Amino acid sequence: MASSRAAAAVATGTRTFRMISGMWIRSTMTYRASFVMTTFGNFAASGLEFVGILLMFSRVDRLGGYSLPEIAFLYGTAGAAFGLADLFAGSLGRLGQRVRDGTLDVFLVRPAPVLVQMAADRFTLRRLGRVTQGLLVLAWSVTALHVHWTPAKAALVPVLLVSGAGIFVAVFIAGASFQVVAQDAAEVQNAATFGGTAMLQYPPTVFGEGLLRGVTFVFPLAFVNWVPALYILGRPYPLGLPQWVAFAPPFVAAACLGAAGVAWRAALRGYRSTGS
């Protein structure tokens, strides 16, 4: 019974997301030239981050003991995973504005999951620019790395991308829950999403042990790419974690999504609107 209800809820959510996002995609494609330019702009803007890394390596051979292809692998996995999450859940970052002006109430009266409606609201394909840029850097790094590729390592690459995206989606949902309670605080969410992505693009060896413990055991962003990527690269994780932890990201993502779902339901139950 419970499994059938869960399956029905997933089907309803998927159908709702597809319908709303499809509406926004059709609206976007009305102006195809604008879509192409904004997508390219998103691609170029995110690419400037990697240009900064290239400039650093024009002066140094290694950063934190890592070569350019290794840094590029971290950059590509973090960027692609976050890009996927931003594509499907980035609109949740605007929830605080809807709480302040009371327009969140419109989503509450519709016969569809509020979280799915918010995630699909103003869905835009231009965010594919970040995903594409991350995947291109990742593809280059794979060709340049001196790694002994085993079937396990090869299979772990797509797994970490999907799991990493799931962890970032959980962060988006948790941030949206906090915005409902705090009546905005979008910058707190941005610090965890965009800030977390920027951190994961660099090797863990350039950060202090206290930060590493925090993003591993408390706020598990390290499982987006650091933990599995270092296994692929043949490098030990600075905290001395066992190698089997590299295959834990799917379970970490599931746990994070479950916790974020609980937080979202609690926040929505406490929502009191603006009173206007």
DAMODA-V234916 format. One record per pair of residues at least 4 apart in sequence whose ideal C-beta (glycine too) atoms are under 6 Angstrom apart, sorted by the first residue. I is the first residue (numbers start at 1). J is the second residue. D is the distance in Angstrom with one decimal. If there is no record, write none. Layout:
# DAMODA-V234916
i: {I	I}
j: {J	J}
d: {D	D}
This chain:
# DAMODA-V234916
i: {13	13	16	16	17	17	17	18	20	21	21	24	28	38	39	39	42	42	42	43	43	43	46	46	47	50	50	57	62	64	64	64	65	66	66	66	69	69	69	70	72	72	72	73	74	74	75	75	75	76	76	76	76	76	77	77	78	78	78	78	79	79	80	80	80	80	80	81	81	81	81	82	82	82	83	83	83	84	84	85	85	85	85	86	86	87	89	89	89	91	91	91	92	92	92	92	93	93	95	95	95	96	96	96	98	98	99	99	99	100	102	102	102	105	107	107	112	115	128	141	149	149	153	156	156	159	160	160	160	160	163	163	163	164	164	166	166	167	167	167	170	170	170	171	171	173	173	174	174	175	177	177	177	178	179	179	180	180	181	190	191	192	196	200	200	202	204	204	204	207	207	212	212	212	213	214	215	215	215	216	220	222	222	223	223	223	225	227	227	227	228	228	230	230	231	231	237	241	248	249}
j: {113	116	112	116	21	116	120	22	120	120	123	123	35	126	126	129	126	129	130	129	132	133	130	133	133	75	137	68	67	203	205	206	205	70	71	203	141	144	145	233	76	137	141	141	201	229	79	137	201	80	134	137	138	141	225	229	197	200	201	225	83	134	131	134	135	138	161	161	164	165	224	86	168	197	130	131	134	131	165	89	165	168	169	90	127	127	119	169	172	119	121	122	118	119	172	176	186	189	118	176	179	179	184	186	103	104	104	180	183	184	273	274	276	273	114	117	117	264	132	145	153	154	232	160	228	163	164	225	228	249	249	250	253	224	225	253	257	224	253	256	256	257	260	192	193	260	264	260	263	189	263	264	267	182	184	185	267	271	267	194	195	196	221	224	225	206	212	226	238	211	212	216	238	239	217	218	219	221	222	222	252	226	227	227	249	252	229	237	245	246	246	249	235	237	243	246	241	245	252	253}
d: {5.1	4.5	4.3	4.8	5.7	5.1	4.7	5.8	3.7	4.5	3.8	4.2	5.3	4.4	4.5	4.8	5.0	3.2	5.9	3.5	6.0	5.1	4.5	4.9	5.1	6.0	5.8	4.8	5.9	4.2	3.9	4.1	5.5	4.2	5.3	4.4	4.9	3.8	4.8	5.6	6.0	5.3	3.7	4.1	5.9	5.7	5.9	5.6	4.4	6.0	5.1	4.0	2.8	5.7	4.0	5.7	5.4	3.9	4.9	5.1	6.0	3.0	5.7	3.5	5.1	6.0	5.6	5.3	3.1	4.8	5.6	5.9	5.3	4.3	3.8	3.5	5.4	5.9	3.9	5.6	4.5	3.4	4.7	3.8	5.3	4.5	5.0	4.7	4.1	5.8	4.9	5.4	5.6	5.8	4.6	4.1	5.7	5.8	5.9	4.5	4.8	4.0	3.4	4.7	4.6	4.2	5.4	5.9	5.2	5.9	6.0	4.0	5.9	5.6	4.8	4.7	5.6	5.9	5.8	5.9	5.4	5.4	4.8	5.8	5.4	5.9	5.6	5.9	4.3	5.6	3.6	4.9	4.4	3.8	5.7	3.4	6.0	5.2	4.9	5.3	3.6	4.7	4.1	5.2	5.6	3.9	5.4	4.5	5.5	2.9	4.2	4.7	3.9	5.6	5.8	5.7	4.1	5.5	5.4	5.1	4.4	5.4	4.7	5.7	5.4	5.5	5.6	5.3	5.3	4.7	5.9	5.9	5.8	5.9	5.7	4.9	5.6	4.5	4.8	4.4	5.3	4.4	5.4	5.2	4.6	4.3	4.6	6.0	5.8	5.7	4.6	5.7	4.6	5.3	5.9	3.4	4.6	4.5	5.6	6.0}
